[in-house]
């Protein structure tokens, strides 16, 4: 894992923005290449002055949106056959179908948006959207929002961590950085749930107050 990440970092450093665009677009199109790793590597390199974060984030977002739309067209024309056919990564493709498709059927826009942040869905969410004949306008809107939020969030976290991210990668591999990102995600989810619970309690108190007054 560490060797692969270091190789990606070196490649991004050597070939810069064009390679970042290609790996993110390829991953978003449905090819299991390290697109997010490329974004993290580019953001860390930006913190070291070797690239510019103001270019890294828009390029990654644009590549994600374009790649997802390519994947959508592939899924719409080939659909389930492409995911179920024998060949490379068949086990992973079947796993995506078994776990992602039921969720996608119930929560299409959410799956498109949040799928950008989940490894398996990030690669094949666009295929599932096309295979399920999701309306393109709805797909494009939620896909664009997801791509922009993903590139901005992951890019800025890796950029502001800077050398800390690099040290975590060197010491623990990608999991060192992933642990930091997971911790941030847990904090945000916990904060959101706490806020929702507080809002529900306040609403319940208001309902009781109204019933008391009406009684």
N, C-alpha and C positions, 0 to 999 in steps of 0.2 A: 504493500500500500504506500509506504513512504517513498520507495524508489519510483513508483509510478507518478506520485505527486511531484516529486522533484523533477522528473522528466518533463511533466506538463509545464512546470514553472520555467524550466530552461527553454522549452519550445516557445512558450508565450513571450519570454524575454527576447529570444532570437528573432521571432517572426512577428511579434507585436499584435497590433489591432486586427489585421486580416485573419490571423489564426484564431484569435478570440472569437471573431464573428463566425468563422467556419465551424468551430467545435460547438458553440452554443446553438447555432442553427441546425447542425446535424443531430445533436441530441434532441432538440425540440421536434425535429422531423420524424423521430422514431428510431434513430440509430443509437445504440448504447455506448456512446463515447462520453468522456468526462467533461461535459459542458460546464457544470457548476464548479468543478475543480478548476477549470480554466478561468472562470470569473473570479474565484477566490485568489488564484495565483496572480491575475492581472491587478486586482485591487491591492494585494500586498506589495507587488512591484511598484504600484503607484505611490504607496506610502514611503517607498525607498527612493522616489524621484526618478525611476526608470520608465514609468508610463505616467499618464495623466488621468486621474479619476474622472474628470469632467468629460473625457472621451470614452473611458471604459464603460461607464454605466449606460449611456445612450446606445453604444454599439451593442452591448449585451442585450439590452431591452429590445432593440430593433431586430437582432438576430433571433431572439426568442419568439417574437411575434411572427416574423416571416417563416421560421421553421415550423411553428405550430400550425400555420395556415397551409403549409405544404403537407404536414401530417394529416390535417383535416381532409384535404382533397384525396389523399391516399386512402384514408379510412372510408370516405364516402363512396369511392369507386371500388375499392377492394373489400372493405368491411371485415367481417368476421373471418373470411377465408384467409386473409393475410395474417391474422393473429393465430389461427388454428392450424395452418398448414405445417407439415413437417419441415425441419430445417434448423438452422442456428437459432438459439435462444428460445426454442419452442416451450420449454418448461417455464421460463420467465413470462412468455407471452400468454400462456394458459393461466398462469397465476394472476396476471393483470386482469384477464377476463373474469376469473372467478371472484376476485375481490373488488375490482374497480367497476365492473359493469353494473352490478346491483345498486351500488352507491350512485353511479352516474345516472341510472334510470330515475332515481328519486330526486337527485339534487344536481341536475346538469350544470347550471351556472356555477354553483359552489365547487363542483368537481373540476371544472375548467380553471377556476381561479386558484383554489387551494392545491390542485394537482401540480401546479408549478413548483410547490415547495416540498413535494413528496417524490422520492427517487423513482419508483415504479411508474407512478402516474405522470411524472414530468416527462418521461420518455414516450408514453403511449396514450396520454389523455386526449391528445388531438385526434389520434386514430379512433378512439372510442366515441368522441364527439361526432366525427364523420360517419362512423358505422351506425350510430344511433340516429342519424339524420337530424341532428340538432340544427336549428335555424342558424344560418351563417352569421346574420347580424348580431344575434345574441352571443354566439360563440366568439365573434371578433371583439365585441365589447369586453366580455369577461376575460378573454385571453389577453387582450391588450393591457387591461388593468393588472392582471396577474403577472404578466411579463415585466411591466414597469415596476411594480412593487417588489418583485423578486430581485431584479437587477439592482434596484436602489437599496433594498434592505441588506441583501447579502454583500453587495459591493461596499456599502458604507461601513458595515460591521467589520469586514475584513480590513478595510482601509484604516479605520480609526484604531483597530487593535494593532495594526502595523507590525512592528517587530515582535509584539507579543504573540500575534498569530503565527509569525514565522517560527518563533521559538517553540510554540506549542506543536507545530507541525514537525519540527525537527526532533522534539523530545518524544512525542507520542504518536506521530503520524497524523493522518487526517482526523482521527478520533479525538485528538487533543482540541482541535478547533471545533469539531462537531459538538463536544461537550459544552463549550462556551455558548455556542448557538442554541443548543437545547436548553441550557439554563436560562438564557434570555427568553426563549419561547415559553418555558414553563412559567416564568415570572409574569409575562404578558397575559397568558391564558388565566393564571390565578387571579391577576388583577381584574381581568374582565369578568370572571365569574363572581368575584367579590362585589363588583359594581352592580352586576345584574341581580344578585341576591339582595343587595341593599335596596335597589330600586323596587323589587317585588315586595320587600317588607314594608317599604314606605307606602306602596300602593295598597297593600292589605290594611295598613293602619288607616289610610284615608277611607277605604271602603267601610271599615268598622265605624269610623266617625260619621259617615253619611247615614249608615243604617241606624245609628244611635239617635241622630237628629231626626230622621224620618219617623222613628218609633216614638 
